[in-house]
Amino acid sequence: MGNNLLKGKRGIIFGALNDMSIAWKVAELAHQEGATFTLSNTHVACRMGEVTDLAAKTGSELVPADATNVEDLENVFKQSTEILGGKIDFVLHSIGMSLNVRKKRVYHDLDYNYLQKTLDISAISFHKMLQVAFKLDAMSEWGSVLALSYVAAQRTLYGYNDMADAKALLESIARSFGYIFGRERKVRVNTISQSPTVTTAGSGVKGFDGLVDFADRMSPLGNADAQDCANFCAMMFSDYARKVTMQNLFHDGGFSSMGMSMRAMKQYNKSFDSGELSDLY
Ligand SMILES: NC(=O)c1ccc[n+]([C@@H]2O[C@H](COP(=O)([O-])OP(=O)(O)OC[C@H]3O[C@@H](n4cnc5c(N)ncnc54)[C@H](O)[C@@H]3O)[C@@H](O)[C@H]2O)c1
């Protein structure tokens, strides 16, 4: 049972692919909390994927869009205001993809066409979304727009590759557009920097299991999972966060403020005991 936190609010949720997706958990919770919304994903994901099940379950309509295509995005915002019967109160951008990661191109041997795609899909699509919403005047006053980021925007993490650059750009777009959207329309724009989370996109990152374990050991509260992230998104969409904008909010159990933890140190020392690391020195 929900608490009607989002009762009467209209939203658009981009990026639910399967039941592991962060956007999927957000959609389930938003539905439980009384919101109505449309769902959007690529044409292929909408045709082939499980997202139609989510649409049925949450009573929402699917509006396919390639998030790098401005016309597609215009269609999503126009259709959504029609379907939902008014302006949009919240938008979730839960989209990320790197062909360099997929094709195992390391950061010092990037394919630049892939890099352009990484930046377009994972970051510039957020600008496109904001610009379309702004030009169509599709957002309600005090509306809330969120995108999902990762701490690799600030710190170097092995294997995250060109997605780190995409996340840095994504967070910058939230600040730059957040100023304009706040000034002109009282709309909030933020990014949530989430713990490593086992999803289709997450699992593509090299050494992902090790990263999840390391982050969990380093975080005093442990990793935030997809459901925790959905809870935080719902709060950010609600009126309880009306004056929060242009922020990158770490939602990571404390990871981003840590240097070394007792649990991580114990694990690190074990590798000395087993001789795994001592051979290196
Ligand atoms: N999983 C993690 O560890 C983690 C950590 C921090 C941040 N994030 C971010 O969370 C967001 C959601 O990822 P997730 O982990 O739920 O994985 P996911 O694979 O379930 O979601 C990624 C989504 O992006 C969509 N997408 C890809 N290209 C697109 C395009 N051109 N147009 C529209 N949609 C497109 C995919 O279809 C998919 O639904 C991403 O921005 C990701 O970088 C994930």
The ligand as an SDF file (V2000), in Angstrom:
LIG
                    3D

 44 48  0  0  0  0  0  0  0  0999 V2000
   22.9250   -0.0980  -12.7700 N   0  0  0  0  0  0  0  0  0  0  0  0
   23.8270    0.6730  -12.2050 C   0  0  0  0  0  0  0  0  0  0  0  0
   24.7930    0.2120  -11.5880 O   0  0  0  0  0  0  0  0  0  0  0  0
   23.6580    2.1610  -12.2570 C   0  0  0  0  0  0  0  0  0  0  0  0
   24.3350    2.9780  -11.3260 C   0  0  0  0  0  0  0  0  0  0  0  0
   24.1970    4.3540  -11.4200 C   0  0  0  0  0  0  0  0  0  0  0  0
   23.4220    4.9060  -12.4410 C   0  0  0  0  0  0  0  0  0  0  0  0
   22.7800    4.0710  -13.3290 N   0  0  0  0  0  0  0  0  0  0  0  0
   22.0000    4.6900  -14.4110 C   0  0  0  0  0  0  0  0  0  0  0  0
   20.6400    4.3420  -14.2640 O   0  0  0  0  0  0  0  0  0  0  0  0
   20.0160    4.4740  -15.5350 C   0  0  0  0  0  0  0  0  0  0  0  0
   19.1530    3.2640  -15.8150 C   0  0  0  0  0  0  0  0  0  0  0  0
   19.9240    2.1330  -16.0000 O   0  0  0  0  0  0  0  0  0  0  0  0
   19.5930    0.7080  -15.3780 P   0  0  0  0  0  0  0  0  0  0  0  0
   20.7460    0.3350  -14.5310 O   0  0  0  0  0  0  0  0  0  0  0  0
   18.2220    0.6750  -14.8240 O   0  0  0  0  0  0  0  0  0  0  0  0
   19.7050   -0.2450  -16.6620 O   0  0  0  0  0  0  0  0  0  0  0  0
   18.6720   -0.6650  -17.8280 P   0  0  0  0  0  0  0  0  0  0  0  0
   19.5010   -1.3600  -18.8460 O   0  0  0  0  0  0  0  0  0  0  0  0
   17.5210   -1.3990  -17.2600 O   0  0  0  0  0  0  0  0  0  0  0  0
   18.1640    0.7470  -18.4140 O   0  0  0  0  0  0  0  0  0  0  0  0
   18.8210    1.4590  -19.4350 C   0  0  0  0  0  0  0  0  0  0  0  0
   17.7270    1.8780  -20.4060 C   0  0  0  0  0  0  0  0  0  0  0  0
   18.2080    2.7680  -21.4070 O   0  0  0  0  0  0  0  0  0  0  0  0
   17.3990    2.5180  -22.5520 C   0  0  0  0  0  0  0  0  0  0  0  0
   17.9820    3.1060  -23.7570 N   0  0  0  0  0  0  0  0  0  0  0  0
   19.1770    2.8120  -24.3410 C   0  0  0  0  0  0  0  0  0  0  0  0
   19.3200    3.5370  -25.4720 N   0  0  0  0  0  0  0  0  0  0  0  0
   18.2110    4.3280  -25.5940 C   0  0  0  0  0  0  0  0  0  0  0  0
   17.7880    5.2900  -26.5360 C   0  0  0  0  0  0  0  0  0  0  0  0
   18.5260    5.6210  -27.6070 N   0  0  0  0  0  0  0  0  0  0  0  0
   16.5690    5.8690  -26.3520 N   0  0  0  0  0  0  0  0  0  0  0  0
   15.7930    5.5540  -25.2940 C   0  0  0  0  0  0  0  0  0  0  0  0
   16.1610    4.6440  -24.3530 N   0  0  0  0  0  0  0  0  0  0  0  0
   17.3540    4.0460  -24.5100 C   0  0  0  0  0  0  0  0  0  0  0  0
   17.3830    0.9920  -22.6020 C   0  0  0  0  0  0  0  0  0  0  0  0
   16.4210    0.4630  -23.4860 O   0  0  0  0  0  0  0  0  0  0  0  0
   17.0950    0.6840  -21.1420 C   0  0  0  0  0  0  0  0  0  0  0  0
   15.7070    0.6520  -20.8910 O   0  0  0  0  0  0  0  0  0  0  0  0
   21.1400    4.7180  -16.5580 C   0  0  0  0  0  0  0  0  0  0  0  0
   21.2870    6.0960  -16.7860 O   0  0  0  0  0  0  0  0  0  0  0  0
   22.3400    4.1950  -15.8010 C   0  0  0  0  0  0  0  0  0  0  0  0
   23.5600    4.7320  -16.2740 O   0  0  0  0  0  0  0  0  0  0  0  0
   22.8710    2.7310  -13.2510 C   0  0  0  0  0  0  0  0  0  0  0  0
  1  2  1  0
  2  3  2  0
  2  4  1  0
  4  5  1  0
  4 44  2  0
  5  6  2  0
  6  7  1  0
  7  8  2  0
  8  9  1  0
  8 44  1  0
  9 10  1  0
  9 42  1  0
 10 11  1  0
 11 12  1  0
 11 40  1  0
 12 13  1  0
 13 14  1  0
 14 15  2  0
 14 16  1  0
 14 17  1  0
 17 18  1  0
 18 19  2  0
 18 20  1  0
 18 21  1  0
 21 22  1  0
 22 23  1  0
 23 24  1  0
 23 38  1  0
 24 25  1  0
 25 26  1  0
 25 36  1  0
 26 27  1  0
 26 35  1  0
 27 28  2  0
 28 29  1  0
 29 30  1  0
 29 35  2  0
 30 31  1  0
 30 32  2  0
 32 33  1  0
 33 34  2  0
 34 35  1  0
 36 37  1  0
 36 38  1  0
 38 39  1  0
 40 41  1  0
 40 42  1  0
 42 43  1  0
M  CHG  2   8   1  16  -1
M  END
$$$$
